[in-house]
Amino acid sequence: MSEQDSRFQAGMATRRAVLGESYVEGAERGKTKFTEDFQRFITETAWGAVWSRPGLTRRERSLITIALLAAGGHDEEVAMHVRATANTGATAQDIKEVLLHVALYAGIPAANKAYKTANEELAKLDTDGGIA
């Protein structure tokens, strides 16, 4: 097996563990000729080369990811990664604290949008995060 194939396999396993089997299966079913190279790229790089590394826990990576996505205003990705906390061990309290940091370092508007998104997703997950 090539190094690239090995990264893909590790990435797919990590992606399934973090995002959930049904999400990944849906993404796989939704692949087209146009998107298949991109899907392979994110599986190999994001999930196989970065998320699969030792050094940080999945909980830590999850929180960092939420902060960065929130800072960039990527609401759909924030929502996806808030849902993924059910698999990474990050709590609603963790997310709340991370988003306070986003407000401080990336701006209140970015955090405001992310709080709204996270609150909606946490409410769907029936966690203690759906605090209005």
C-alpha positions in Angstrom: 0.0 0.0 0.0 1.4 3.4 -0.9 1.9 6.2 1.7 -1.0 8.1 0.0 -3.3 5.1 0.2 -2.3 4.6 3.8 -3.1 8.2 4.6 -6.5 7.8 2.9 -7.3 4.7 4.9 -6.3 6.4 8.2 -8.2 9.5 7.2 -11.3 7.6 6.3 -11.3 5.8 9.7 -10.7 9.0 11.6 -13.3 10.9 9.6 -15.9 8.2 10.3 -15.0 8.2 14.0 -15.3 12.0 14.3 -18.1 12.9 12.0 -20.1 9.7 12.2 -20.7 6.8 9.8 -24.0 8.3 8.4 -22.4 11.7 7.6 -19.4 10.1 5.8 -21.6 7.7 4.0 -23.8 10.6 2.8 -20.7 12.5 1.7 -19.5 9.4 -0.2 -22.9 8.9 -1.9 -22.9 12.6 -2.8 -19.5 12.4 -4.6 -19.5 13.3 -8.3 -16.7 13.2 -10.9 -16.3 16.9 -10.2 -16.0 16.5 -6.4 -14.2 13.1 -6.0 -10.7 14.5 -6.1 -11.6 17.1 -3.5 -13.2 14.5 -1.2 -10.0 12.3 -1.5 -7.9 15.4 -0.8 -9.7 16.3 2.4 -9.7 12.7 3.5 -6.0 12.3 3.0 -4.9 15.7 4.3 -7.4 16.9 6.9 -8.3 13.5 8.3 -5.3 11.3 7.4 -2.4 13.7 7.8 -3.6 16.1 10.5 -6.6 14.7 12.5 -4.9 11.2 12.7 -1.6 12.6 14.2 -0.6 12.0 17.8 0.0 15.1 19.9 -3.5 16.4 20.4 -6.6 14.5 21.5 -9.7 14.5 19.3 -11.4 16.7 21.9 -8.6 19.3 21.5 -8.6 19.1 17.7 -12.4 19.4 17.8 -12.3 22.6 19.9 -9.5 24.1 17.8 -11.4 23.4 14.6 -14.6 25.0 16.0 -12.7 28.1 16.9 -11.0 28.4 13.5 -14.2 27.8 11.6 -16.1 30.3 13.8 -13.4 32.9 13.3 -13.7 32.4 9.5 -17.5 32.7 9.6 -18.0 29.1 8.2 -21.3 28.4 9.9 -22.2 25.2 8.1 -18.8 23.7 9.1 -19.2 25.0 12.7 -22.5 23.2 12.8 -21.0 20.0 11.5 -18.1 20.1 14.0 -20.4 21.0 16.9 -22.4 17.8 16.0 -19.1 15.9 15.9 -18.4 16.8 19.5 -20.8 13.9 20.4 -17.9 11.7 19.1 -14.9 13.7 20.3 -15.6 14.3 23.9 -15.9 18.1 23.7 -18.7 19.4 25.8 -21.1 22.3 25.4 -19.2 24.1 28.2 -16.0 23.6 26.2 -17.6 25.1 23.1 -18.9 28.0 25.1 -15.4 28.8 26.4 -13.8 28.4 22.9 -16.4 30.8 21.4 -15.5 33.4 24.1 -11.9 33.2 22.8 -13.2 33.7 19.3 -15.0 36.8 20.4 -11.8 38.2 21.9 -9.4 37.3 19.2 -11.5 37.1 16.0 -14.3 39.5 16.8 -17.7 39.7 18.4 -19.7 39.3 15.1 -17.9 36.1 14.3 -18.5 34.7 17.8 -22.1 35.9 17.7 -22.9 33.9 14.6 -21.0 30.9 15.9 -22.9 31.0 19.3 -26.2 31.0 17.4 -25.1 28.1 15.2 -23.7 26.1 18.1 -26.7 26.8 20.3 -29.0 25.4 17.6 -26.9 22.3 17.1 -26.5 21.6 20.8 -30.2 21.9 21.3 -30.7 19.3 18.6 -28.2 17.1 20.3 -30.2 17.6 23.6 -27.1 18.7 25.5 -26.7 21.3 28.2 -25.6 23.7 25.4 -29.1 24.7 24.3 -29.1 27.5 27.0 -31.1 30.3 25.5 
